Amino acid sequence: MAALQSAFGLVFDSYVLMVIGLSAVFGIFVGAIPGLTATMATALLVPITFFMPPVPALGAIVTATAMAIFAGDIPGAMLRMPGTPASAAYVDESYAMAKRGQLELNLGANLVFSVAGGLIGVAFLIVAAPLLAEAAINFSSFEYFWLACLGLSCATMISSGNRTMALLSMLIGLAVGCIGIDPVAGHPRYTFGSVDLMSGVSFIPTMIGAFAISELLRNASSGDGAGVLVQEKVGALFKGIGEVARKYWRGFLRGSVVGTAIGALPGAGADIAAWVSYAMAKRFSKEPEKFGTGHVEGVVESTAANNSALGGAWIPALVFGIPGDSITAIVIGVLYMKGMNPGPTVFLQNPQFIYAVFIIFVLANLLMLPLGWAAMKAAGKLLRAPRTLLLPVILLFCIVGSFAITNSPYGILLMLTFGIIGWLMEENGIPVAPLVLGLVLGEMLEQNFMASMIKADGNFAMFFSRPIAGTLAVVTIVVVGWTFVAAMRRRSGRA
């Protein structure tokens, strides 16, 4: 109790509250600009935290990342350009809603369910940290292989069109993910002598190109601006949210729990949580045919998942010093820098700091409501800008974001290349989202497959020998089998 009282005193200090407020504004700004990710927001804050005590330093990172993950939904809905990778899973759904005149409903749902999902993630972080961390630390390469397979099986689920085309898109993403240094042999693959390609294809410039640049090319080729200027004013954001909550509360809870669980798995994070939750929303929906046409159900579940995953990612980071995602990998470095060595003993040696982190998480999510509302209202002014001014500004931000990731023109070249590829794919009925999913999970799939085969000495039966791995394998096979059977039924029905 004394540690908890001390934590409240540490957080509700004028300097700490000022840092939290400024970090919140910074996080929203970074998250709302396509290409400037939550990870980048965290990395940019690290040099500043050198000069801060532990609590405001951690408060700055917690608040900025929570706001950035949420703010990525704003350009996704308005411009079909996800501000962060965590928003990419449902960007087409959000943009379709905006084109149908439901921009306010979409933004309101993003805001409300982001806040609520984030609070549920924090609740799990506070109550179940040791239990979930213990489960996550038991994952070996076998479990991660099946987790990646399960994620890839979602590629056909997240597509509202031809599933064969979705599978083709995913295979293109997996092929692109093979570019670089072989993780086992250390031999360059498909680099064509390029030193830049040896590091692989960077995900962020690829995502910016596939979603943002392809959209700019589509608008430039159409000449009418359709697809960017959705409407001129953002009205009442919370109108109809009560009805959405009553109708889809089960999906919201499922997304929040799944997001927290995936966030607690080292290396997974909010991006994968959003993809998996969107696929689950479509799988368990009573109206799966509406997905991809502007259906709020998928947005509710996946936006809750990517925000709840933030709290989940801190579970293994605090308890075992294992990063749940790229953000907490940076956080662990900050913890060591501040003398708070992560691990089970941190709860005994510095309990007031840990409780302070919990309190800041709650504050950040509550602060998201008024600041998020203001940001969405202000962002609506972007829609009034002339097309001749808006498109070059968006292109400029895309170039800056891509260059910042690689710190070289290589990132810009990647962005432009995949912008053209994404545009050509969508012009021919091939969805872009599965390509991004294949690129995200391809490295995880290959590395864990090769590591597992080495451990098993080539015996594939070992992939089913561990209880958790066997369970994930069965779930993956059931999902793939169900998708195949459903496709055969539809084909026989048409025949």
C-alpha positions in Angstrom: 0.0 0.0 0.0 2.9 2.4 0.8 4.4 1.7 -2.6 1.0 2.4 -4.3 0.7 5.7 -2.5 4.3 6.6 -3.4 3.4 5.8 -7.1 0.5 8.2 -7.1 2.7 10.9 -5.6 5.3 10.3 -8.3 2.8 10.4 -11.2 0.6 13.3 -10.0 3.6 15.7 -10.0 3.3 18.9 -12.2 6.5 18.0 -14.1 5.4 14.4 -14.8 1.9 15.5 -15.9 3.4 18.1 -18.2 5.6 15.5 -19.8 2.6 13.2 -20.3 0.6 15.9 -21.9 3.4 17.0 -24.3 4.1 13.3 -25.1 0.4 12.7 -25.9 0.4 15.6 -28.4 3.7 14.3 -29.9 2.4 10.8 -30.2 -0.8 11.8 -32.0 1.2 13.9 -34.4 3.6 11.1 -35.2 0.9 8.5 -35.5 -1.2 10.5 -37.8 1.5 11.0 -40.4 1.8 7.9 -42.7 5.2 6.3 -42.2 6.1 7.8 -38.8 5.4 4.8 -36.6 4.9 4.3 -32.9 8.3 2.7 -32.8 9.8 5.8 -34.3 8.0 8.0 -31.8 9.6 5.9 -29.0 13.0 6.0 -30.6 12.8 9.8 -31.0 12.0 10.1 -27.3 14.9 8.0 -26.0 17.5 10.8 -26.2 15.2 13.1 -24.3 14.7 10.6 -21.6 18.4 10.6 -20.8 17.8 13.8 -18.9 14.6 12.7 -17.1 14.0 10.7 -13.8 12.6 7.2 -14.3 8.9 8.0 -13.9 8.6 10.9 -16.5 10.9 9.0 -18.8 8.6 5.9 -18.8 5.5 8.2 -18.8 6.7 9.9 -22.0 7.2 6.6 -23.8 4.0 5.0 -22.6 1.8 8.0 -23.5 3.4 8.7 -26.9 3.2 5.0 -28.1 -0.5 4.7 -27.0 -1.4 7.9 -28.8 0.5 6.9 -31.9 -1.1 3.5 -32.2 -4.5 5.2 -32.0 -3.7 8.1 -34.2 -2.7 5.8 -37.1 -6.4 5.2 -37.6 -7.1 8.8 -38.6 -5.3 9.0 -42.0 -6.4 5.4 -42.6 -10.1 6.4 -42.5 -9.7 9.7 -44.2 -7.1 9.0 -46.9 -6.7 5.2 -47.0 -3.1 5.7 -45.7 -2.5 3.9 -42.3 -0.5 6.1 -40.0 1.1 3.1 -38.3 1.4 -0.6 -39.4 -1.1 -1.5 -36.6 -3.8 0.3 -38.6 -3.1 -1.4 -41.9 -5.2 -4.5 -41.2 -8.5 -2.6 -41.3 -7.6 0.4 -43.4 -9.7 -0.7 -46.4 -12.7 -1.2 -44.1 -12.3 2.2 -42.5 -11.9 3.9 -45.9 -14.9 2.1 -47.3 -17.0 3.4 -44.4 -15.8 6.9 -45.1 -16.8 6.6 -48.7 -20.2 5.5 -47.6 -20.7 8.6 -45.6 -19.9 6.9 -42.2 -16.6 8.7 -41.5 -17.8 10.0 -38.1 -19.1 6.6 -37.1 -15.8 5.0 -38.0 -13.6 7.6 -36.3 -15.9 7.5 -33.2 -15.6 3.7 -33.0 -11.9 3.9 -33.5 -11.6 6.4 -30.6 -14.0 4.8 -28.1 -12.9 1.2 -28.6 -9.2 2.1 -28.7 -9.6 3.7 -25.3 -11.7 0.8 -23.9 -9.4 -1.9 -25.5 -6.3 -0.1 -24.1 -7.9 -0.1 -20.6 -8.6 -3.8 -20.8 -5.0 -4.4 -21.8 -3.8 -2.4 -18.8 -6.1 -4.4 -16.5 -4.5 -7.6 -17.8 -1.1 -6.1 -17.3 -1.8 -5.2 -13.7 -3.6 -8.4 -12.7 -2.3 -11.2 -14.8 1.3 -10.1 -15.6 3.1 -13.1 -14.0 0.7 -15.7 -15.4 0.7 -14.5 -19.0 4.4 -13.9 -19.0 5.0 -17.5 -17.8 2.9 -18.8 -20.7 4.7 -16.6 -23.2 8.2 -17.6 -22.0 7.3 -21.3 -22.7 7.0 -20.6 -26.4 9.8 -22.1 -28.4 10.5 -21.9 -32.2 7.9 -24.7 -32.7 5.2 -22.6 -31.2 6.2 -19.5 -33.1 6.3 -21.4 -36.4 2.6 -22.5 -35.9 1.7 -19.0 -34.7 3.1 -17.6 -38.0 1.2 -20.2 -40.0 -2.0 -19.4 -38.2 -1.4 -15.7 -39.0 -0.8 -16.5 -42.6 -3.9 -18.5 -42.8 -5.8 -15.3 -42.1 -4.7 -13.9 -45.5 -7.7 -15.4 -47.3 -10.0 -14.3 -44.4 -9.1 -10.7 -44.5 -9.9 -10.5 -48.2 -13.4 -9.6 -49.2 -12.9 -10.6 -52.8 -11.4 -13.6 -54.7 -9.5 -15.8 -52.2 -7.3 -17.1 -54.9 -6.1 -13.6 -55.6 -5.6 -13.1 -51.8 -3.5 -16.2 -51.7 -1.4 -15.0 -54.6 -0.9 -11.6 -52.9 0.3 -13.4 -49.7 2.7 -15.5 -51.7 4.2 -12.4 -53.3 4.7 -11.0 -49.8 6.4 -14.2 -48.7 8.6 -14.1 -51.8 9.6 -10.5 -51.1 10.4 -11.5 -47.5 13.0 -13.9 -48.8 15.1 -11.0 -50.1 18.3 -10.5 -48.0 20.6 -12.7 -46.0 19.6 -16.3 -45.5 19.1 -16.6 -41.7 20.8 -20.0 -41.5 23.4 -20.1 -44.2 24.2 -16.4 -44.2 24.2 -16.3 -48.0 22.7 -13.3 -49.9 19.4 -14.2 -51.7 17.9 -12.2 -54.6 20.0 -9.2 -53.7 21.5 -8.8 -57.3 24.7 -7.4 -55.8 22.9 -4.6 -54.0 24.3 -3.9 -50.5 21.0 -2.3 -49.5 19.0 -5.4 -50.3 21.2 -7.5 -48.1 19.3 -6.1 -45.1 16.1 -7.2 -46.6 13.0 -5.3 -47.7 12.1 -2.8 -44.9 8.5 -3.2 -43.9 7.6 0.5 -43.3 8.5 1.9 -46.7 6.9 -1.1 -48.3 3.6 -0.5 -46.4 3.7 3.3 -47.3 4.2 2.4 -50.9 1.6 -0.3 -51.1 -1.1 1.7 -49.4 -0.3 5.4 -49.7 1.6 5.8 -53.0 -0.7 3.4 -54.8 -3.6 5.5 -53.6 -1.9 8.7 -54.9 -1.2 7.0 -58.3 -4.9 5.9 -58.5 -6.0 9.5 -57.8 -3.5 10.9 -60.3 -4.6 8.5 -63.0 -8.3 8.9 -62.4 -8.1 12.7 -62.4 -11.2 13.2 -60.2 -9.7 12.9 -56.7 -12.0 10.1 -55.7 -10.4 8.2 -52.9 -8.8 11.1 -51.1 -11.4 13.9 -50.5 -14.1 11.9 -48.8 -16.1 14.7 -47.2 -15.5 18.3 -46.1 -16.4 18.2 -42.4 -16.1 15.8 -39.4 -19.4 16.0 -37.5 -20.6 14.3 -34.3 -18.1 11.5 -33.6 -20.1 9.7 -30.8 -23.4 9.5 -32.6 -24.4 5.8 -32.9 -21.5 4.5 -30.9 -23.9 3.2 -28.1 -25.8 1.1 -30.7 -22.5 -0.2 -32.1 -21.3 -1.1 -28.6 -24.6 -3.0 -27.8 -24.4 -4.9 -31.0 -20.7 -5.8 -31.1 -19.7 -6.0 -27.5 -18.7 -9.6 -27.8 -16.4 -8.9 -30.7 -14.9 -6.0 -28.7 -14.1 -8.2 -25.7 -12.7 -11.0 -28.0 -10.5 -8.5 -29.7 -9.3 -7.0 -26.5 -8.4 -10.4 -25.0 -6.8 -11.7 -28.2 -4.9 -8.5 -28.5 -3.5 -8.7 -25.0 -2.6 -12.3 -25.4 -0.8 -11.7 -28.7 0.9 -8.6 -27.3 2.3 -10.8 -24.5 4.0 -13.1 -27.0 7.5 -11.8 -27.6 7.9 -10.5 -31.1 4.2 -10.4 -32.0 2.9 -6.9 -31.1 0.0 -4.7 -32.1 0.4 -5.3 -35.9 -0.2 -9.0 -35.7 -2.9 -8.6 -33.1 -4.8 -6.3 -35.5 -4.5 -8.7 -38.4 -5.6 -11.8 -36.4 -8.5 -10.0 -34.7 -9.8 -8.6 -38.0 -9.7 -12.1 -39.5 -11.5 -13.5 -36.4 -14.1 -10.8 -36.6 -14.9 -11.9 -40.1 -14.8 -15.6 -39.2 -17.3 -15.3 -36.3 -19.5 -12.6 -37.8 -23.1 -13.2 -38.6 -22.6 -10.9 -41.6 -19.2 -11.9 -43.1 -20.3 -10.8 -46.6 -20.3 -7.1 -45.4 -16.6 -7.1 -44.6 -14.6 -5.0 -47.1 -17.6 -3.0 -48.0 -17.5 -0.6 -45.0 -18.6 -2.7 -42.0 -17.9 -1.3 -38.5 -17.7 -4.8 -36.8 -14.2 -5.5 -38.1 -13.0 -2.1 -37.1 -14.4 -2.5 -33.5 -12.6 -5.8 -32.9 -9.3 -5.0 -34.5 -8.9 -1.5 -33.1 -9.5 -2.8 -29.6 -6.9 -5.5 -30.3 -4.0 -3.3 -31.4 -4.5 -1.0 -28.4 -4.9 -3.8 -25.8 -1.7 -5.4 -27.3 0.3 -2.4 -26.0 -0.4 -3.4 -22.4 0.1 -7.0 -23.2 3.6 -6.3 -24.7 4.8 -4.9 -21.4 4.0 -8.1 -19.5 7.1 -10.1 -20.6 9.1 -6.9 -20.8 8.6 -6.1 -17.1 8.5 -9.6 -15.6 11.2 -11.4 -17.6 13.0 -8.7 -19.6 11.8 -10.1 -22.9 10.4 -7.5 -25.3 6.9 -8.1 -26.5 7.4 -5.9 -29.5 9.9 -3.4 -31.0 8.6 -0.7 -28.7 9.2 -2.6 -25.5 12.6 -3.6 -26.8 13.5 0.1 -26.6 11.8 0.4 -23.3 13.9 -2.4 -21.8 17.0 -0.4 -22.7 15.5 2.7 -20.9 14.7 0.5 -17.9 18.3 -0.6 -17.6 19.5 3.0 -18.2 17.3 4.1 -15.2 18.6 1.3 -12.9 15.3 -0.6 -13.1 16.6 -3.9 -14.4 13.5 -5.8 -15.7 12.8 -9.2 -14.2 10.8 -10.7 -11.3 12.9 -8.7 -8.8 11.9 -5.4 -10.2 8.5 -5.8 -8.4 10.4 -6.2 -5.1 13.2 -3.6 -5.6 11.2 -0.8 -7.3 7.5 -1.5 -6.8 6.6 2.2 -6.8 8.0 2.6 -10.3 6.0 -0.3 -11.6 2.8 0.9 -10.0 3.6 4.4 -11.5 3.8 2.8 -15.0 0.4 1.1 -14.4 -1.1 4.5 -13.4 0.4 6.2 -16.4 -1.1 3.6 -18.7 -4.5 4.3 -17.3 -4.0 8.1 -17.6 -2.7 7.8 -21.2 -5.8 5.9 -22.3 -8.2 8.3 -20.5 -6.3 11.3 -22.0 -6.8 9.7 -25.4 -10.5 10.5 -25.4 -10.4 14.3 -25.3 -7.2 14.6 -27.3 -8.3 12.1 -29.8 -11.6 13.9 -30.3 -9.7 17.2 -30.9 -7.3 15.6 -33.3 -10.1 14.1 -35.4 -11.8 17.4 -35.5 -8.6 19.2 -36.6 -7.7 16.5 -39.1 -11.0 17.1 -40.8 -9.6 20.4 -42.2 -7.2 18.3 -44.3 -10.2 17.2 -46.3 -10.9 20.8 -47.3 -7.5 21.3 -48.8 -7.4 21.5 -52.6 -6.3 18.3 -54.2 -3.4 20.0 -55.9 -2.1 21.0 -52.5 -3.1 17.9 -50.5 -1.5 15.2 -52.7 2.0 16.8 -52.8 2.0 17.3 -49.0 1.0 13.6 -48.5 3.7 12.5 -50.9 6.2 14.7 -49.0 5.3 13.0 -45.6 5.6 9.6 -47.3 9.0 10.4 -48.6 10.2 11.7 -45.2 8.8 8.7 -43.4 10.4 6.2 -45.8 13.8 8.0 -45.7 13.8 8.2 -41.9 13.4 4.4 -41.6 16.5 3.5 -43.7 18.3 6.8 -43.4 19.1 6.5 -47.2 17.4 6.9 -50.6 16.9 3.1 -50.5 13.8 3.6 -48.4 12.3 6.1 -50.9 13.1 3.7 -53.8 11.4 0.9 -52.0 8.3 3.1 -51.3 8.0 4.1 -55.0 8.6 0.5 -56.2 5.9 -1.0 -54.0 3.6 1.9 -54.8 3.7 1.0 -58.4 3.3 -2.7 -57.6 0.4 -2.0 -55.3 -1.3 0.1 -57.8 -0.9 -2.5 -60.6 -2.1 -5.3 -58.2 -5.3 -3.5 -57.2 -6.0 -2.4 -60.8 -6.0 -6.2 -61.6 -8.1 -7.3 -58.7 -5.3 -8.5 -56.4 -5.7 -7.1 -52.8 -2.6 -5.5 -51.2 -3.3 -6.3 -47.6 -2.3 -10.1 -47.8 1.0 -9.0 -49.4 1.8 -6.9 -46.3 0.7 -9.7 -44.0 3.0 -12.1 -45.9 5.9 -9.7 -45.6 5.3 -9.2 -41.8 5.1 -12.9 -40.9 7.5 -14.3 -43.6 10.7 -13.7 -41.6 9.1 -15.1 -38.4 7.9 -18.2 -40.3 11.2 -18.9 -42.0 13.5 -18.3 -39.0 11.4 -20.4 -36.6 11.0 -23.2 -39.2 14.7 -23.5 -39.8 15.5 -23.3 -36.1 12.9 -26.0 -35.4 14.1 -28.3 -38.1 17.7 -28.0 -36.7 16.4 -28.8 -33.2 14.3 -31.7 -34.5 17.1 -33.1 -36.7 14.7 -33.0 -39.7 11.9 -34.9 -37.9 8.7 -33.0 -38.6 6.8 -34.9 -36.0 8.6 -32.8 -33.4 6.4 -29.9 -34.6 3.5 -31.6 -32.9 5.2 -33.0 -29.9 4.9 -30.0 -27.5 1.4 -29.4 -26.1 1.1 -25.7 -27.0 2.7 -26.3 -30.5 0.3 -29.2 -31.1 -2.7 -27.1 -30.1 -1.7 -24.3 -32.4 -1.0 -26.8 -35.2 -4.5 -28.3 -34.8 -6.1 -24.8 -34.8 -4.2 -23.8 -37.9 -5.1 -27.0 -39.8 -8.8 -26.5 -38.8 -8.8 -22.9 -40.0 -7.2 -23.9 -43.3 -9.5 -26.8 -43.7 -12.6 -24.8 -42.9 -11.6 -22.2 -45.5 -11.1 -24.8 -48.2 -14.4 -26.6 -47.4 -16.3 -23.2 -47.4 -14.7 -22.4 -50.8 -15.8 -25.8 -52.2 -19.3 -25.3 -50.9 -19.6 -21.9 -52.5 -18.3 -23.3 -55.8 -20.7 -26.3 -55.8 -23.6 -23.9 -54.9 -22.8 -21.7 -57.9 -22.6 -24.8 -60.1 
